[in-house]
Amino acid sequence: MDFSAFDDIPGTRVFTPERSRRGYPLNQFCMSLMSPANRERFKANERLYLDEWPMTEAQKQAVLSRDYNAMLEHGGNIYFLAKIFATDGLSFVQAVSTMTGMTVEEYQDMMLAGGRSPVGVRSIREGR
């Protein structure tokens, strides 16, 4: 099945089988943070801990810079990435608001008002 049409959705990264395969090491790293001992090792020396995982350099840099959008682009799954922001002491809302360019309050207000408007660009390729 061809999932390339999903790449045409503005502001959305669908977790396709290709992203899943590419992100497997990143997502496994995230799951390792469920262990308190691993969280402490990661917090003590993030780069050293990341280098134990067969992730790409781009994936490691995304983690180090806490660029969640880049992590999604490189195959991260938001539910696995939640282990990183929990390790950092952030709530889901705090972390996800950084992905939108909004403040926490702006993001909460948008979501309480029903989420993003369906009006606007619906196709990157077609500009409509």
C-alpha positions in Angstrom: 0.0 0.0 0.0 1.2 3.5 -0.9 1.1 5.8 2.1 2.7 8.8 0.4 -0.6 10.7 0.2 -0.4 11.2 4.0 2.7 13.4 3.4 0.4 15.9 1.7 -1.5 16.7 4.9 -0.3 20.1 6.3 1.1 20.0 9.8 0.5 16.3 10.2 2.9 13.4 10.3 1.0 10.1 10.0 2.8 7.2 11.7 3.1 5.0 8.6 4.8 1.6 8.4 7.9 3.4 6.9 8.0 5.8 9.8 7.6 2.9 12.2 10.5 1.1 10.8 12.7 4.2 10.6 11.8 5.1 14.2 12.1 1.8 15.8 15.4 2.5 17.6 14.2 5.9 18.7 11.0 4.5 20.1 12.8 1.7 21.9 15.1 4.3 23.5 11.9 6.1 24.6 10.5 3.0 26.1 13.7 2.4 28.0 12.9 5.6 30.0 10.2 3.7 31.8 12.9 2.3 34.0 13.9 4.7 36.9 17.6 3.6 36.5 17.6 4.3 32.8 16.0 7.8 33.4 18.8 8.6 35.8 21.5 7.4 33.4 19.9 9.5 30.6 19.7 12.6 32.8 23.3 12.1 34.0 24.7 12.1 30.5 22.2 12.3 27.6 24.6 11.9 24.8 26.4 8.9 26.3 23.1 7.2 26.9 21.8 8.0 23.4 25.0 6.6 21.9 24.0 3.1 23.3 21.1 3.1 20.8 21.4 2.4 17.1 19.6 5.7 16.3 20.6 8.0 13.4 22.5 11.1 14.3 19.5 13.2 13.2 17.3 11.2 15.7 19.9 11.8 18.5 20.1 15.5 17.8 16.3 15.8 17.8 16.2 14.2 21.2 19.1 16.4 22.5 17.4 19.6 21.3 13.9 18.3 22.4 12.7 19.0 18.9 9.6 16.8 19.0 8.5 17.7 15.5 11.9 16.4 14.2 11.5 13.3 16.3 8.1 12.6 14.7 9.6 13.2 11.2 12.4 10.7 12.0 9.9 8.0 13.0 9.0 8.8 16.6 5.6 8.0 17.9 4.0 10.6 20.1 3.0 8.0 22.7 6.6 6.8 23.0 8.0 10.4 22.9 5.8 11.1 25.9 8.4 9.1 27.9 11.0 11.8 27.1 8.8 14.7 28.2 7.7 12.9 31.3 11.4 12.4 32.1 11.8 16.1 31.7 8.9 16.7 34.1 6.7 18.1 31.4 3.0 17.4 31.0 1.6 16.2 27.6 0.0 19.7 27.1 3.3 21.5 27.9 5.3 19.3 25.4 2.8 19.3 22.6 2.3 23.1 22.8 6.0 23.5 21.9 5.2 21.5 18.7 2.6 24.1 17.7 4.5 27.3 18.3 1.8 28.2 20.8 2.1 28.9 24.5 0.6 26.4 26.8 -2.4 28.7 27.4 -2.9 29.3 23.7 -2.8 25.6 23.0 -5.2 24.8 25.9 -7.6 27.5 24.7 -7.5 26.1 21.1 -8.2 22.6 22.2 -11.0 23.6 24.6 -12.5 25.5 21.7 -12.6 22.3 19.6 -9.1 22.1 18.2 -7.7 23.4 14.9 -10.1 24.8 12.4 -10.8 22.5 9.4 -10.8 25.7 7.3 -7.6 26.4 5.5 -4.9 24.5 3.5 -5.9 20.9 3.3 -3.3 19.8 0.7 0.3 20.9 0.5 0.6 19.9 -3.1 -2.5 21.6 -4.3 -2.3 24.6 -1.9 -5.9 24.3 -1.0 
